[in-house]
Amino acid sequence: MEVKELADRIRTNLSSVIVGKEKNIDLIITAFIAGGHVLIEDTPGTGKTLLAKSLAASVDAGFKRVQFTPDLLPSDITGLHMYNPKEAEFNFIPGPAFTNVLLADEINRATPRTQSALLECMAEGQITIDGQTRVLNTPFFVIATENPVETSGTFNLPEALLDRFLMRIPMEPPLNHDELLMLDRFIEENPYDSLKPVCSGEDIVEAGSVCRKVFVHKCVRQYIVDIVQKTRAHSKSLLGASPRSALALMYASQVYAAIHGSDFVTPDHVKTLAIPVLSHRILLSTGSGTRKDKEAFIEEVLNQVSTPTERWEQ
């Protein structure tokens, strides 16, 4: 399979709806193919939900959306056993998690009990209900959105759940010319309504397998380890990135290289993905937990870690 050609088709589809977010589109495609999950975070009206829905519409696979609220129960996501008096037995009613792409809209508005229902789904691709384990569909991709501004009536995501997200992707407000282009594009109709699938779920799974074979030189693997280790040893760090994050950064780099037509990972690929992959997995000792502060911290770490360079033999 040609991974770049597949990514180009999805990218073109998303770009017909989402304006001026080329980097974010590349990141969400990378996470999807890598088999991870994404947390899209920013203020209302920046296109978080539209990006998630557009990605789902670009793939011929199952899609479910759950609007998270304080009264949402875990069974509203996973499903439950319901008694059928006609058959005198309990039948399992699957929840929205039994799909390929699950949009968890405003995930921080649900209680921790409900948020935790996603942990097993995201970590192991399965759900255990009443002692019975059921395997979820493949691929299984969670796109969660979060509004960090309106914190009244919300619940912070625990570190264990944040660590299950491969990336956190911010949606910054558009630039002047991008916002004007958005108005021009949406003036007569919503381009989302005309989106058609450009690939299947099987294509995504196959592409993920192909990307695992992208070459990662030992010095680049050491570079990834040095970055992750530095997040733990830094004076500003209260909680550094986990070992899982090192694997996540390597896998994401392999996919990112492949969708850009490269058959090997470079340090620049790692640098590009370090902030979206690592920034949400750390805690700062300074007490500041804003996204921008954590991103600045990862940027500082990158500046302090030596980048591997090619050595020419004389």
N, C-alpha and C positions, 0 to 999 in steps of 0.2 A: 504493500500500500504506500502511496505517496502522501505523507502526512502534511506536507506544505500545501499541496493542492486541496486537500480536505479542509485545512484551516482557512485557506483563501476563500473557499466557497462560503463558509460560515461567517468569515469576516465581512465579506461583501454584503451578505444578507443583513447582518447586524448594522453595518454602516449606512444602510438605506433608511434606518429608523433612528439610530443613535448618532447625534452630531458631535464631532469634536472630541470623541472619547476613544481614539485609536489605541492608546496604551491600555486603557481599561478593558477594551474588547480583547486584546491579545492576552491579558492576564486571565480573564474568565475562560477563554478557550483553552489556555494552558492548564488551568485547574481542572476543567472538565475532562480533558484527555488524560491528565495525570491520575484521575480517579480520586481527586480530593473534593473538598467542599469550600465554599466561599462565603464570607461575611461582607456584605456591601453596606458601607456606613457613610452617612452624611445627612444634611438637613433635608426637610421635605421639599419635593418638587424638583430634585436634581436628576431624576431618571433612574432611580435604583430599581423600582419594580418593573419599569418598562424594559430595562436591560435584561432582567431575569426572564421576563415573559418572551422577549424577542429571541433569546437563546433557545428557550424551550420550543418556540414555534419553528426554529430552524432545523430541528431534529425530529425525525419521524419516530417519536417515542412517547411514552406516557407522561403526562404532566398534571400535577395537582397543586393547588394553592391553599394555604391555611393562613387566615388572618389571626395572629396571636392576640389574645385578650386575657385579662386577669382571671376570667372564669373558665378558661379553656382547661380541659382535663387531659391527662396522658392518654387515656383511651380514645380521645378525639383525634389523636394522631396515629396511634398504633393499631386501633381496632379493639374489639371486645367479643366475648362469647355471649350470645343472646339465646334465651330459651325459646324453642319452637314447640308450642303445645300440640300442634298437629302431628309432629313426628316424635314428640316426647323426648327431645334431646336438645343439647346446646349446639347451635351453629355459630361458626366464627364469621364475624362481619369485619372484613379488612378495613383499616383506616387509610387515610391519604398517603401514609408512608409507603404503601405498596404501589409505587410508581417508579418512573425513571428519573424525573426531575421534580423535586419538591421545593416549592417556594414558601419559605417560612417568613411571612411578612411581619415586620415589627416584632421580632423574636423577643426583645427585651420587655415586652408588655405582658408576657406570660409569667406565671410563678416559677420558682426554681424546680418545683416538683414536675411541672409540665416540660420545662426546658430539658430536664434530665432524661425525659423519654426519648430524646434524640441521640443520647450518648451511645447506646448500643447500636442504633441504626447507623450512625456515622462511623463508628469505630470498627464494627465487625460486619456490617451489611446484613444484619439479622435482627429479629425482634423476638423476645421471650415473653409470652403471655400465658398466665396460669400454668406455668411449668412447661409449656410447649414452645419450642423454638422454630421459627419460620424464617426462611431465607428470603431476603428482599430481591427485587428485580435487579438485573444488570444491564446497563450501568445504573448506579444510584447516586444522584448528585443533589446535594442540598444547597440551595441559594437562600441565605438568610439576609434580611435587611434590618437595619437598626438606625434609629434616629437618636443621635447623642445629645440633642439640644433639649427636647421636652422630656425631662427626667421625672416629672411628677407621675406617680403611678407606674413606674417601671422598675425592673429588677436587673441588676448588673449580671452579666453572664459570668459564671464561675470560671476559674482558670482551666479546669479540666475540660470544660466544653469549648473554650476558646482554642485550646491546643488541638482540638479535632478539626478546626478549620485550616485548610492548607494556606489560604490567603485572606487578608482583609484588604478590600479594595475601596478607596474613597471615591466619591463622585463629586468633584469640585464644580462650582458654577461655571458655565461656559464663557468663553471669551466673547468680545463684542461681535466679531464677524460670525462666530459659530452660532450665537443666539439669533442673529439676523437670519442665517441660513435655516435655523430651526423653524422660525416663523414662516419663511417662504415654503418650506417643505410640508408644513402642517396646515397651511392656510385653507386648502380645499378638502383634504381628507387625511385621515390618520394612516401613514404608511404601514403601520403594524398590521392593519386589517388585511393587507395584501401579501403578507409574508407566507412563503411556502417552504416546506422542509427541503433541505439540500443534502441531507445525509440521514443515516439510520443510527439507532443506538448500537447496533453491531459494528458499524464503522468506527464509532468512538472507542469501543472496547478493543478492536483490532489495532487502531492507531496507538492506543496506550501500550499495547504489547510491543509494537514496533519501536516506540520511543525508549523502552527500557534497554534497547540495544545500542542507543546512542553512546559514543565513546566518551568517557570521563577520565582524563589523565590523572595519574596519582597525585601530581602537584596541585591539580584543581580540587581533587577530593580533600587534600590536606588544607587547601585554602578555605573550603567550606567548614572543616573542623576548627580551624583557627578562628574564624568569625564567630562560630557558635560558642567556642570556649571563651573568647574575649567578652561576650555578653555576660558571662558568669563572673569573670574576674575583674570586670570594670568597677571602679570606685562608686559609680552612680547606680550600680545594679543591686537590687534587692532579690530579684529572682531572674536568673538568666534563661536563655532558650533551652528547651529540653532536647535530649538525644533524638526524639521523634522529629524535631524541627530540622536537624541536620539531614535526615533522610528526606524530609519534605523538600528542602532546598535543592538537594541533588536531583530528585525525581522531577521537580518543576523545571529545573535548568535543562534537563534532558529534553523535555517536551518543548520548552521555549526555543531551544536550539533547532529542533526538528521542524517546528512550524515556520521557522525563518530559513529553512533550506540547508541547515548545517548538519553534518553527521558527527559533530563533536562539540563538547561544551567548552566555552571559553570563560575566563575570569569575568569578562564583561556581562555575560549571561547571568552569572552568579550575582554580580553587583546590582543588576537591574531588578532581580527578584528578591534580594535580601530584605528590603523594607516591607513589601507586602507579605512575605512569608514569615518574617521574624518579629515584626514590631508589636503584634498583638499578643505575643507569647511571653512578654517580659513585664517585670514590675520594677519601678525606679525607687531608689532609696530616698530621693528628694521629695517624695510624696505627691508629685505631679503625675497624674495618670492620663493626661489628654493624648489623643492620637498624635498630634503634631510633636509633642515632647518625645514620645516614644520613637517616632520616625527620625527625629533629630538625633536621638541617642544611637540608633542603628547607623545613621550616616557618620557619626563620630567614630563608631567602632570600625567602619569600613576604612576610614582615613587612617586609623591606627594599625591596621593589619596590613602587612606587606603583600602586595599583589604579585603572584608568580609571573615571571617574564620568560620569553623564549631565550635560550642560551645557544649562541652560535659557537661551534668548535672552530678554533683558528687552525 
